[in-house]
C-alpha cells in the first residue's frame, strides 16, 4: 500500500434496522483505522433507527428513501411504497444504476449479510475484491428457499467471513463439495464500555417482581410464540413474573394477539424497538433467548457484559458463549424446556447466586482489538494480492 494511498472500501447493506448485523457493522466502522481506509456505506433503504448512527468520517449514500421519510397520509404512503418497489426492482435488474449513484470505484466491496450479496457480486466494478459476511444457520427450515442463491454466491467471493465456528462448520458439513473462497471466523465485536455507560440510563414504569428481558427481531424463528406458552403455564401455576421483549418485526401483531388470547398481555410486554435497550437488560433480573436459530448472538454477549443470568437455546455458538449452569442455562427449542428453566430461575436461589458470582469476570473473554485487527488484516491482504 502506498504511504499516502488509503484503501477504498464500500460496505453495502439493506438498511439500518435495530439488529445484530447492523450493530456489528457500526462497531467495525467505528474501529477501522481512518488513516488506512477511505470508507463509503451504501444503504439500499435509508431506513431504521440506526440510520443516523454512522461515524461522521464515513461517506453515506442511499438508493431509496426509508419509511421514516414517507408521508403521514396513508394513501400517499401506499403510493410511495409502490414507487419504491418499482425503483428497487430497477436497481436489482440494472446494477449500473446503483453504481452511477455511488459514483466511485473501490478496492474492496463488502456485503454484511446474504441479502447484500447480489449488490456486491453484480457490481460493475469488476476489479474490486469482494468480501461476504455470513451470520445464518444454513439448516433452518424457513431459510431453505434462499439456500440455492446463497450457494451460487459463495464461490464468487474472494473471502467469506463467518461470525461463528458453528456456522462455518455447518456449511462445510452440509455442502462439502462447494467451491469455497478463502475463509475466516471473526466473532462479533462488543462495545463493552458503551454498553455499561448506556445501561445507566433511567427507565420509568418498569414492572415490579421478577423480570426476564429479551431482545430480538419479532420473527417466527426467534421463538417468542413458544415463550408466551411457557410464560402462561408458569403464571397459571402461580409463579408470578414479567417478560419484556425489546424489538419489532412482522410477528408483532401475532404475538400481541397470542398474549391477549392467553390473558398475559400485561405481563408479556412488547415494547418495540428501543434506541437504547441496555437499561432494560440491566434492570431486569434475568435474560432469555428462546430462538430456533442464531449464529453468534450479540445480545448474549451484551447480557453477559451486564452480568445477567441467561436462559438460552443451545443454537449457533451459544454453547461456546455460555457454560451451562455456570454462566447461564442452556435449553433446547421446546416450550417445556423454557418453562422448566424459567421455573428454576424463579425458585433456585442458590444456582442464581452461583451464576451471578461467575459473571463478575465474564468480560475478560471478549477481545475486541483482536477482532478489529483480524478485519483489517483480511482487507489489507486482499488489497495487496
Secondary structure by P-SEA (a helix, b strand, c coil): ccccccbbbbbbbccccccaaaaaaaaaaacccccccbbbbbbccccccccccccccbbbbbcccccccccccaaaaaaaaaaaaaaaaaaaacaaaaaaaacccccbbbbccccaaaaaaacccccbbbbbbbcccccccccccaaaaaaaacccccbbbbccaaaaaaaaaacccccccbbbbbccccaaaaaaaaaacccccccccbbbbbbcccccccaaaaaaaaaaaaaaacccbbbbbbbcccaaaaaaaaaaaaccccccccccccccaaaaaaaccccccccccccccaaaaaaaaaccbbbbcccccccccccccccbbbbcccaaaaaaaaaaaaccaaaaaaaaaaaccccccccaaaaaaaaaaaaaaaaac
